[in-house]
Amino acid sequence: MAVLTGALLYSDAAKEEASKGEQFTRLFDGKTLDGWRRSNEPGHGSGCIWQVRDGAIDGVQESPGAWGILTTAAKYGDFELRLDVKTEWPAVAGILLRSSPEGHAYEVRIQSRPGGDVGGIAVSRVGELEAPAKDWLKAWKKDDWNEIRVAIRGDPPEIRTELNGSAMAEHKAASKHPRLGATGHVALKLHGDEDCFGNHVLFRNIRILETK
């Protein structure tokens, strides 16, 4: 049975596995984009350039105002996700949970900018802010790597986020979203804010633990 423990959601077995760090599956091998797909859906086709640089996935807008997503080939339901993120300033990106190919998903925001939000929970491509992050600037390390942890469970889901070990946001949906399912892709997203053109967002150490 799932229980709330600390800042994240775990089953008892998954909590033990997570503490050991042995059962997490790496979604990114640090060398290639094997297992990932550049979305060719409308609005995402050539919006961003995704490449591997220095052991990280490097995303940048292809042109001012362009946006795009990079998705896993596999789909996931209930899981904990851990990854490291580093951005140039300003940047507006996100981590999509249970994403469709079109980018409809639950989103963990990575808005490293004045008035931004890192670790807040939203619904991608619908525009609903569900839960803003709490004091993210106190936990954020500018021009350095930051660890983000996310847990999602259930349908409608309960989602919690951490930034560098500090709890950021939590949201429990009251009902199922008509556009979002119980499973979907994990995706990396760059938004099309023109003032972020040319600024890179880097992702590394991406790993997942499926929970029951």
C-alpha positions as CSV (number, residue, x, y, z in Angstrom):
1,M,0.0,0.0,0.0
2,A,1.3,3.5,-0.8
3,V,2.1,5.8,2.0
4,L,3.4,9.3,2.4
5,T,6.9,9.3,3.8
6,G,8.8,12.6,4.1
7,A,8.5,14.7,1.0
8,L,7.9,11.9,-1.5
9,L,5.5,9.1,-2.2
10,Y,6.6,5.5,-1.7
11,S,5.3,2.0,-1.2
12,D,7.2,0.3,1.6
13,A,9.2,-1.8,-0.8
14,A,10.0,1.1,-3.0
15,K,11.2,3.1,-0.1
16,E,13.7,0.5,0.8
17,E,14.8,0.2,-2.8
18,A,15.1,3.9,-3.1
19,S,17.3,4.2,0.0
20,K,19.7,1.7,-1.6
21,G,19.6,3.5,-4.9
22,E,20.0,0.1,-6.6
23,Q,16.6,-0.3,-8.4
24,F,16.5,2.9,-10.2
25,T,16.8,2.6,-14.0
26,R,18.8,5.1,-15.9
27,L,16.8,6.7,-18.7
28,F,19.9,8.5,-20.2
29,D,23.2,6.7,-20.8
30,G,25.3,10.0,-20.8
31,K,26.5,9.4,-24.3
32,T,23.5,9.1,-26.7
33,L,19.8,9.9,-27.0
34,D,19.0,6.2,-27.3
35,G,15.6,5.6,-25.7
36,W,14.5,9.2,-26.4
37,R,12.5,10.7,-29.2
38,R,12.3,14.2,-30.6
39,S,8.6,15.0,-30.9
40,N,7.4,15.6,-34.4
41,E,3.9,16.5,-33.3
42,P,2.6,19.9,-34.4
43,G,4.2,22.7,-32.4
44,H,7.2,20.5,-31.4
45,G,8.8,19.5,-34.7
46,S,11.9,21.5,-35.0
47,G,11.4,23.9,-32.1
48,C,14.5,22.9,-30.1
49,I,17.9,21.4,-30.7
50,W,18.6,18.4,-28.4
51,Q,22.1,17.0,-28.2
52,V,24.4,15.3,-25.8
53,R,27.2,17.5,-24.4
54,D,29.7,16.6,-21.6
55,G,27.5,13.7,-20.3
56,A,24.3,15.7,-20.3
57,I,21.3,16.3,-22.5
58,D,21.6,19.9,-23.8
59,G,18.4,21.7,-25.0
60,V,18.2,25.1,-26.7
61,Q,15.7,26.9,-28.8
62,E,16.3,26.6,-32.5
63,S,14.9,30.1,-33.1
64,P,13.5,32.9,-30.9
65,G,10.1,31.8,-29.6
66,A,10.5,28.2,-30.6
67,W,9.6,25.4,-28.1
68,G,9.8,21.6,-28.1
69,I,9.9,18.4,-26.1
70,L,12.1,15.3,-26.0
71,T,10.2,12.2,-24.8
72,T,11.2,8.7,-23.6
73,A,10.2,6.0,-25.9
74,A,8.6,4.1,-23.0
75,K,5.6,5.0,-21.0
76,Y,5.3,5.1,-17.2
77,G,2.5,5.3,-14.6
78,D,3.5,5.5,-10.9
79,F,7.1,6.4,-10.3
80,E,9.8,8.4,-8.7
81,L,12.1,10.4,-11.0
82,R,15.4,11.9,-10.1
83,L,17.6,14.1,-12.2
84,D,20.2,16.9,-12.2
85,V,19.4,20.2,-14.0
86,K,21.6,23.2,-14.8
87,T,20.4,26.2,-16.7
88,E,21.7,29.4,-18.1
89,W,19.8,32.5,-16.8
90,P,17.0,33.1,-17.7
91,A,15.5,29.8,-18.8
92,V,12.0,28.4,-18.9
93,A,11.8,24.6,-19.1
94,G,10.0,21.7,-17.5
95,I,9.8,18.0,-16.8
96,L,6.7,16.3,-18.2
97,L,5.0,13.4,-16.4
98,R,2.7,10.9,-18.1
99,S,3.0,13.0,-21.3
100,S,1.2,12.4,-24.6
101,P,3.2,12.8,-27.8
102,E,1.6,16.2,-28.1
103,G,2.9,17.3,-24.7
104,H,-0.3,17.2,-22.7
105,A,1.1,16.2,-19.3
106,Y,1.6,17.0,-15.6
107,E,4.6,19.4,-15.6
108,V,7.3,20.2,-13.0
109,R,8.3,23.7,-13.8
110,I,12.0,24.8,-14.3
111,Q,11.6,28.6,-14.6
112,S,15.0,29.9,-13.5
113,R,14.4,33.6,-13.8
114,P,13.1,36.6,-11.8
115,G,9.6,35.8,-10.7
116,G,10.1,32.2,-11.8
117,D,9.2,28.8,-10.3
118,V,11.4,25.7,-10.0
119,G,9.6,22.7,-8.6
120,G,6.1,24.0,-9.0
121,I,3.4,21.7,-10.5
122,A,1.3,22.6,-13.5
123,V,-0.6,21.0,-16.4
124,S,1.3,21.4,-19.6
125,R,-0.4,22.9,-22.6
126,V,-3.5,23.6,-20.6
127,G,-2.1,26.5,-18.5
128,E,-3.4,25.6,-15.1
129,L,-1.0,26.3,-12.2
130,E,-1.7,23.6,-9.7
131,A,0.9,24.3,-7.0
132,P,3.7,26.8,-7.0
133,A,7.1,26.0,-5.5
134,K,7.9,27.2,-2.0
135,D,11.0,29.5,-1.7
136,W,12.8,27.8,-4.6
137,L,15.4,30.5,-4.8
138,K,16.7,29.5,-1.3
139,A,17.4,26.0,-2.6
140,W,18.4,26.8,-6.2
141,K,22.2,26.9,-7.0
142,K,22.6,29.3,-9.9
143,D,25.1,28.3,-12.6
144,D,25.5,24.9,-10.9
145,W,23.8,21.5,-10.9
146,N,20.5,21.1,-9.0
147,E,18.9,17.8,-8.1
148,I,15.1,17.6,-8.7
149,R,13.1,14.7,-7.3
150,V,9.5,14.0,-8.3
151,A,7.0,11.4,-7.2
152,I,3.7,10.7,-8.9
153,R,1.1,8.1,-7.9
154,G,-2.5,7.3,-8.6
155,D,-5.1,8.4,-11.0
156,P,-6.1,11.1,-10.3
157,P,-2.6,11.6,-9.2
158,E,-0.8,12.9,-6.1
159,I,2.5,14.6,-7.0
160,R,5.3,15.9,-4.8
161,T,8.6,17.6,-5.7
162,E,11.9,18.3,-4.1
163,L,14.8,20.6,-5.1
164,N,18.2,19.8,-3.6
165,G,16.6,18.0,-0.7
166,S,14.0,20.7,0.1
167,A,10.3,20.1,-0.4
168,M,8.9,22.4,-3.1
169,A,5.3,21.6,-4.0
170,E,2.6,19.0,-3.6
171,H,-0.7,18.5,-5.4
172,K,-3.5,16.0,-5.2
173,A,-5.9,16.2,-8.1
174,A,-9.5,16.0,-7.1
175,S,-10.5,14.3,-10.4
176,K,-9.1,12.8,-13.5
177,H,-8.0,15.3,-16.2
178,P,-9.9,14.7,-19.5
179,R,-6.7,15.0,-21.5
180,L,-4.3,13.1,-19.2
181,G,-4.1,9.3,-18.6
182,A,-2.8,7.0,-16.0
183,T,0.4,6.4,-18.0
184,G,2.5,8.4,-20.4
185,H,6.0,9.4,-21.4
186,V,8.6,11.2,-19.3
187,A,9.6,14.3,-21.3
188,L,11.9,17.3,-21.2
189,K,10.4,20.5,-22.4
190,L,11.7,23.9,-23.4
191,H,9.2,26.7,-23.5
192,G,9.2,29.4,-26.2
193,D,10.0,32.5,-24.2
194,E,11.9,34.8,-26.6
195,D,14.1,36.3,-23.9
196,C,15.5,32.7,-23.3
197,F,16.7,32.3,-26.8
198,G,20.3,31.0,-26.9
199,N,20.3,29.9,-23.3
200,H,20.9,26.2,-22.7
201,V,19.2,23.9,-20.3
202,L,21.2,20.7,-19.3
203,F,19.8,17.5,-17.8
204,R,21.9,14.5,-16.5
205,N,21.7,11.5,-14.2
206,I,18.1,10.9,-15.2
207,R,16.8,7.8,-13.4
208,I,13.4,6.3,-12.6
209,L,12.0,3.9,-10.0
210,E,8.6,2.5,-10.9
211,T,6.4,2.1,-7.9
212,K,3.2,0.1,-7.2
